[in-house]
Amino acid sequence: MFRTTRIRLLALIMALFAFVGSAGAADPGGVTLRNDTSRVVVVQCTVAGSGQPRRCKPVRLLPGESLREPCAAPTLKVEVFDGPNPAKSLFSGTLSVTPETPIFSISADGRTVVVVPVPSH
């Protein structure tokens, strides 16, 4: 009886250490892109890692959905396409990522969209 209790306690302690240890390994540098339009958009980011730019997988965002992209670089290239017609580009630009502006809003601007930082409080 004592042995099974000890094994369970040891497993609980190991799980607790794994959970607490993973919090420090979380990526502090990241950016959130939020779809504040009333239509479906496709977002594709390009991040610079190890000196080489890497295109991320395109992500379809419904109205109100968000995308969290890890980004350690001070800039992030973002392309936004129309959801029903992914060949139609709505926005292409480079965002300046700072700790003060980790969230960007994708907003409608006529037939295209703009991506603007959302100031943190």
N, C-alpha and C positions, 0 to 999 in steps of 0.2 A: 504494500500500500504506500509506504513512504517513497519507494522508488518511482512509482508513477506520478506522484505529486511533485517530486523533484524534477522529473523529466518535463512535466507540463510547465512548471515554474521556469525552468531553463529555456524552454521554447518561447514562453511569453517574454522573457527578458531579451532574448535574441531578436524577436520581432520588434520589440520596442526600440532597441538600438538600431535596427535596420531602418525603421521609420524616422527616427530622429536624425540619423546620419544622412538620409537622403534629402532632408530639408536643406542642408548646406550645399548639396550638389545641384540644387535647382538652378536653372539659368536665370541670373538676375537681369541680364540684358535681353529685352524682348520688346516687341511692338504688337499692339492689338489694332486690327483694322475692323471697323464696325460699319455694316451696310445700313445707312440711314436713308436709303432711297425707298421707293415703293415698288421697285422691280428687282428681278433676279440679276445678279452680276457674277462674273467669273473673275477671280483675283489670282494673279501670278506674280510672285516676288522673286527677285534675284538678290542673293546675299553673297557677300565677299567672305570667303573662309579660306584660310591658308594661302592668301594671295590670289586665289582663283575664284572668279565669280561662279556661283552655282545657282541655276534656275530651279526653283521649287516647283512642286506639283501644283497645277492649277486647281483652285478650290472654288466651288460654286456656293455662293452665299445668298440665302433668301433674305427678304427684307427683315431687318432687325437682328440678323445673325452676326457673329463676330468670328474673326480668325486671329489666333495668337501665333506669331512667327518669331522664333528666336533670332536675335540680331545683336551681335557683339560689335559690329562696325558702326561708325557714326552716321552712315547713310544706308538707305535701303531703296532699291529700284522697284517700283510697283507698276504693274500694268493691270488695268481694269477693262474687261470686255463685257459686251451685252450677253446676258444669259441665254435668250432664245437664239441669238446669232453670234456665236463665239468668235467669228472672224471679224466682227465689228469692234474696233477699239474705241473705248469711251475715255480713257485716261492713260497716260504714260508719263512717268516722272520719277524723280529721285526725292525721297523724303529725308530730312535731317532728323535723326533720332537722338533725343536727349532724355535724361531721367525726368525732366519736368514735363515732357510731352510723350508718354508711352502709348497714348491712344490716339488713333487717327479716325476721322469720320469720312466715309464715302457718301457725299451728298449730291443730289441732283442739281444740275446747272443747265437747264434747257434740255437739249438733246444729248449732252455729254454729262460727265460727272466731275466733281472736284474732290480732292483728298486733302483735308485740312486737319491740323492738330487740334485735339481737345485739351484745353489747359487743365492740369490737375489742381485740385483745391488745396 
